[in-house]
Amino acid sequence: MMFLNQEQKDKVQELIGQMTLEEKIGQMNQASVSIVGGFDVPFEELIEMLTDGRISQGEFAKIMENAEQDYHEEDIRLGRIGSIMLQNAKKANELQKIAMEESRLGIPLIIGLDVIHGFRTVFPIALAEACSFDNELFLRTARMAAKESRKQGVNWHFAPMIDVSRDARWGRVSEGPGEDPYLVSEFAKAKVNGLQGDTSSPMNYVAACLKHFVAYGAAESGRDYNTTSMSTSLLHNVYLPPFKAAVKEGAATVMAAFNDLNGVPCTVNSEMMRDILKEEYGFKGFVVSDANGIRECVSHGTAIDDQDAGLKAVSAGVDMDMGTGIYSSYLSQLVNSGEIDVSIINEAVERILSIKMWLGLFDHPYVNLEDQMNTIPSENIELALESAKKSIVLLKNENELLPLNRDQKISIIGELADKSSEVVGAWAISWKEEDCVSILDGLEKNSDHVRYFQTGGLTEPINEEELENALDFGDVIVAVVGETVNMSGEAASRSNIGLPGNQQQLLKMVKKSNKPLVAVLMNGRPLALEWEAEHIDAILETWHLGIQMGNAVSDVIFGLTNPSGKLSVSFPRVTGQCPVYYNHPNTGRPGGKSKFTSRYIDVDNDVLYPFGFGLSYTSFKYKDLHVIEKQDKLAISVEITNVGKRKGEEITQLYICDKVASIVRPVKELKDYKKIALEAGETKILEFNLSKNDLGFYDNNGEYKLESGDFIVYVGGSSIDCLKHEIYINY
């Protein structure tokens, strides 16, 4: 992927030939800004405090402005640092100037940051954006984020996060595109292209970083940083495909995961990083550890001390150490003692320098300080609004309560309704509150008959007087309920994923009034909503949608936009069903009414809302599914009609089931999807071409197999609402 010409390759080799061992190891060291004096914490911990809510965005900015900061200038001057985490254009130029003009060899820094779902323009969290099933949108939002951050000197994004996530208890489910390996793979490819694809100018692209390699989304009990164990076939069929697809697209870097996989921490897992990633997949970029990941191998119990951890990590294929300084402290003596061959160091440095060369940093290390964004351009805001609207999923709409009439008196309740700071979601660190539109702001923009009542219920007690006032005023009640930003994301696993606080009690009190009730969900994970799904009239899943959240929600509620999103992840009825996912394996005793089947005795097996599900303000009817076998593909067609009264978009999904195989296969697997727009009453024929090679699977030796037999082809509007056609395939 690096697309280096021979001259650039020669320059990399020439540089390596001139470097001392210490300078080589310096390239393998990533530092972060240290906050010194009265606030003695490293930069990455400060970022954690911001993202988990211990400090506000304003407090963060004040600390960064007033605290004494150590940017490691002398280490950069001496060639001891190859990368730094930073979001300050002026300081980025200063540090690049030291690296380019004051270090012996003039090697630029690669400057990285967690830009997960937008930079200054914050887009929907990945779990939400994936609900659009819109590959072009995935690309466009990534491209915009790349351009914004590059102006600030950030040329390396620790994104996309492409962990397949099946357990809603895990907080980081918010950062990735959901439970399905095909959708996650499509998301991964689009994001890599968006971040890296526009190389017409060095200011238009950054290096992507695929994370977390690998199987982090399968952490046991949904608890962050926890152990992961799985079969070879599960690893290759579910958790590895997004990484393989993104590497094929040319991803520049990969981040090793925190977790252990089958007893071996990913940070020191040579089989994963050298054998599979670098050899089998042909990955040409470099691997970076996650923050403190190398040192944590000591806590895992697979390394005696920091030196041992560094030895094992570099041997396994981790090319850059994020933040611990272990490589800087120990690699030189390990090479001199013969415990590490210098060829391992040379390989890592070649990979790192190649990325820097490809990024154009040797020729364009600086940014134009006059080209900074004081305000967000209108085109960025328009894209933020578009992505937010496409990410909204209508889960329930009894008696067509939605869309609301703007002449109705509408009472807005729920603490989240007027909090603009809560719209951005987890792992958004470069935004400004002045850019954010709360749900209340958006609703008031479209109607003069909206009033907000501070009823509490999430972090505060329920204010019954305010609730009574809301019920007296409104013809309809809109309750904005869900999670605060710090209730999802990293280090935010939950053992109970029902509505937190007293929000369900608040909804029950509203329900007693018999007033029409709309629940607007504002959350970073699937929630267990069995009571809500049964009793509330309309439910709109709006996630954390970024800076234009309020306007997007308002447009959907008032019918200016017809919702088209489909769930990228299944919703359980109760937390105890987790992990739950649509493409589960067949079992010998499928759940049924009989006691001795795979079921619960206290709750139905089926999910509350399945993967791929989403309603519209119109309705679509499928008929005439045809499947024709050709030499190397299946030609599939289906007729779709908009049988409702307004224009709408439908995301049509194609699934298959391998009925009999040499190992147990899933009950259903997504293989393709297409979005189609239809006027009221309009009919179209939609066609798919499914490669027969895509009907195979990996066995427990990690080998891909194509087996003859009966297959079922499903096409429909969700993973459970499909037409089906059975066909025999002979390989």
Rosetta blueprint (number, residue, H / E / L):
1 M L
2 M L
3 F L
4 L L
5 N L
6 Q H
7 E H
8 Q H
9 K H
10 D H
11 K H
12 V H
13 Q H
14 E H
15 L H
16 I H
17 G H
18 Q H
19 M L
20 T L
21 L H
22 E H
23 E H
24 K H
25 I H
26 G H
27 Q H
28 M L
29 N E
30 Q E
31 A E
32 S E
33 V L
34 S E
35 I E
36 V E
37 G L
38 G L
39 F L
40 D L
41 V E
42 P E
43 F H
44 E H
45 E H
46 L H
47 I H
48 E H
49 M H
50 L H
51 T H
52 D L
53 G L
54 R L
55 I L
56 S L
57 Q H
58 G H
59 E H
60 F H
61 A H
62 K H
63 I H
64 M H
65 E H
66 N H
67 A L
68 E E
69 Q E
70 D E
71 Y L
72 H L
73 E H
74 E H
75 D H
76 I H
77 R H
78 L L
79 G L
80 R L
81 I L
82 G L
83 S E
84 I E
85 M E
86 L L
87 Q L
88 N L
89 A H
90 K H
91 K H
92 A H
93 N H
94 E H
95 L H
96 Q H
97 K H
98 I H
99 A H
100 M H
101 E H
102 E H
103 S L
104 R L
105 L L
106 G L
107 I L
108 P L
109 L L
110 I E
111 I E
112 G E
113 L E
114 D L
115 V L
116 I L
117 H L
118 G E
119 F L
120 R L
121 T L
122 V E
123 F L
124 P L
125 I L
126 A H
127 L H
128 A H
129 E H
130 A H
131 C H
132 S H
133 F L
134 D L
135 N H
136 E H
137 L H
138 F H
139 L H
140 R H
141 T H
142 A H
143 R H
144 M H
145 A H
146 A H
147 K H
148 E H
149 S H
150 R H
151 K H
152 Q L
153 G L
154 V L
155 N L
156 W E
157 H E
158 F L
159 A L
160 P L
161 M E
162 I L
163 D L
164 V L
165 S L
166 R L
167 D L
168 A L
169 R L
170 W L
171 G H
172 R H
173 V H
174 S H
175 E H
176 G L
177 P L
178 G L
179 E L
180 D L
181 P H
182 Y H
183 L H
184 V H
185 S H
186 E H
187 F H
188 A H
189 K H
190 A H
191 K H
192 V H
193 N H
194 G H
195 L H
196 Q H
197 G L
198 D L
199 T L
200 S L
201 S L
202 P H
203 M H
204 N H
205 Y L
206 V L
207 A E
208 A L
209 C E
210 L E
211 K E
212 H E
213 F E
214 V L
215 A L
216 Y H
217 G H
218 A H
219 A L
220 E H
221 S H
222 G H
223 R L
224 D L
225 Y L
226 N L
227 T L
228 T E
229 S L
230 M L
231 S L
232 T H
233 S H
234 L H
235 L H
236 H H
237 N H
238 V H
239 Y H
240 L L
241 P H
242 P H
243 F H
244 K H
245 A H
246 A H
247 V H
248 K H
249 E L
250 G L
251 A L
252 A L
253 T E
254 V E
255 M E
256 A E
257 A L
258 F L
259 N L
260 D E
261 L E
262 N L
263 G L
264 V E
265 P E
266 C H
267 T H
268 V H
269 N L
270 S H
271 E H
272 M H
273 M H
274 R H
275 D H
276 I H
277 L H
278 K H
279 E H
280 E H
281 Y L
282 G L
283 F L
284 K L
285 G L
286 F E
287 V E
288 V E
289 S L
290 D L
291 A L
292 N L
293 G L
294 I L
295 R L
296 E H
297 C H
298 V H
299 S H
300 H H
301 G L
302 T L
303 A L
304 I L
305 D L
306 D H
307 Q H
308 D H
309 A H
310 G H
311 L H
312 K H
313 A H
314 V H
315 S H
316 A H
317 G L
318 V L
319 D L
320 M E
321 D E
322 M E
323 G L
324 T L
325 G L
326 I H
327 Y H
328 S H
329 S H
330 Y H
331 L H
332 S H
333 Q H
334 L H
335 V H
336 N H
337 S L
338 G L
339 E L
340 I L
341 D L
342 V H
343 S H
344 I H
345 I H
346 N H
347 E H
348 A H
349 V H
350 E H
351 R H
352 I H
353 L H
354 S H
355 I H
356 K H
357 M H
358 W H
359 L L
360 G L
361 L L
362 F L
363 D L
364 H L
365 P L
366 Y L
367 V L
368 N L
369 L H
370 E H
371 D H
372 Q L
373 M L
374 N L
375 T L
376 I L
377 P L
378 S H
379 E H
380 N H
381 I H
382 E H
383 L H
384 A H
385 L H
386 E H
387 S H
388 A H
389 K H
390 K H
391 S H
392 I L
393 V E
394 L E
395 L E
396 K E
397 N E
398 E H
399 N H
400 E H
401 L L
402 L L
403 P L
404 L L
405 N L
406 R L
407 D L
408 Q L
409 K L
410 I E
411 S E
412 I E
413 I E
414 G L
415 E H
416 L H
417 A H
418 D H
419 K L
420 S H
421 S H
422 E H
423 V L
424 V L
425 G L
426 A L
427 W L
428 A L
429 I L
430 S L
431 W L
432 K L
433 E H
434 E H
435 D H
436 C L
437 V L
438 S L
439 I H
440 L H
441 D H
442 G H
443 L H
444 E H
445 K H
446 N H
447 S L
448 D L
449 H L
450 V E
451 R E
452 Y E
453 F L
454 Q L
455 T L
456 G L
457 G L
458 L L
459 T L
460 E L
461 P L
462 I L
463 N L
464 E H
465 E H
466 E H
467 L H
468 E H
469 N H
470 A H
471 L H
472 D H
473 F H
474 G L
475 D L
476 V E
477 I E
478 V E
479 A E
480 V E
481 V E
482 G E
483 E L
484 T L
485 V H
486 N H
487 M H
488 S L
489 G L
490 E L
491 A L
492 A L
493 S L
494 R L
495 S L
496 N L
497 I L
498 G L
499 L L
500 P L
501 G L
502 N L
503 Q H
504 Q H
505 Q H
506 L H
507 L H
508 K H
509 M H
510 V H
511 K H
512 K L
513 S L
514 N L
515 K L
516 P L
517 L E
518 V E
519 A E
520 V E
521 L E
522 M E
523 N L
524 G L
525 R L
526 P L
527 L L
528 A L
529 L L
530 E H
531 W H
532 E H
533 A H
534 E H
535 H H
536 I L
537 D L
538 A E
539 I E
540 L E
541 E E
542 T L
543 W L
544 H L
545 L L
546 G L
547 I L
548 Q L
549 M H
550 G H
551 N H
552 A H
553 V H
554 S H
555 D H
556 V H
557 I H
558 F L
559 G L
560 L L
561 T L
562 N L
563 P L
564 S L
565 G L
566 K L
567 L L
568 S L
569 V L
570 S L
571 F E
572 P L
573 R L
574 V L
575 T H
576 G H
577 Q H
578 C L
579 P L
580 V L
581 Y L
582 Y L
583 N L
584 H L
585 P E
586 N L
587 T L
588 G L
589 R L
590 P L
591 G L
592 G L
593 K L
594 S L
595 K L
596 F L
597 T L
598 S L
599 R L
600 Y L
601 I L
602 D L
603 V L
604 D L
605 N L
606 D L
607 V L
608 L L
609 Y E
610 P L
611 F L
612 G L
613 F L
614 G L
615 L E
616 S L
617 Y L
618 T L
619 S L
620 F E
621 K E
622 Y E
623 K E
624 D E
625 L E
626 H E
627 V E
628 I E
629 E E
630 K L
631 Q L
632 D L
633 K E
634 L E
635 A E
636 I E
637 S E
638 V E
639 E E
640 I E
641 T E
642 N E
643 V L
644 G L
645 K L
646 R L
647 K L
648 G E
649 E E
650 E E
651 I E
652 T E
653 Q E
654 L E
655 Y E
656 I E
657 C E
658 D E
659 K L
660 V L
661 A L
662 S L
663 I L
664 V L
665 R L
666 P E
667 V L
668 K L
669 E E
670 L E
671 K E
672 D E
673 Y E
674 K E
675 K E
676 I E
677 A E
678 L E
679 E L
680 A L
681 G L
682 E L
683 T E
684 K E
685 I E
686 L E
687 E E
688 F E
689 N E
690 L E
691 S E
692 K H
693 N H
694 D H
695 L H
696 G L
697 F E
698 Y E
699 D L
700 N L
701 N L
702 G L
703 E L
704 Y E
705 K E
706 L L
707 E L
708 S L
709 G E
710 D E
711 F E
712 I E
713 V E
714 Y E
715 V E
716 G E
717 G L
718 S L
719 S L
720 I L
721 D L
722 C E
723 L E
724 K E
725 H E
726 E E
727 I E
728 Y E
729 I E
730 N L
731 Y L
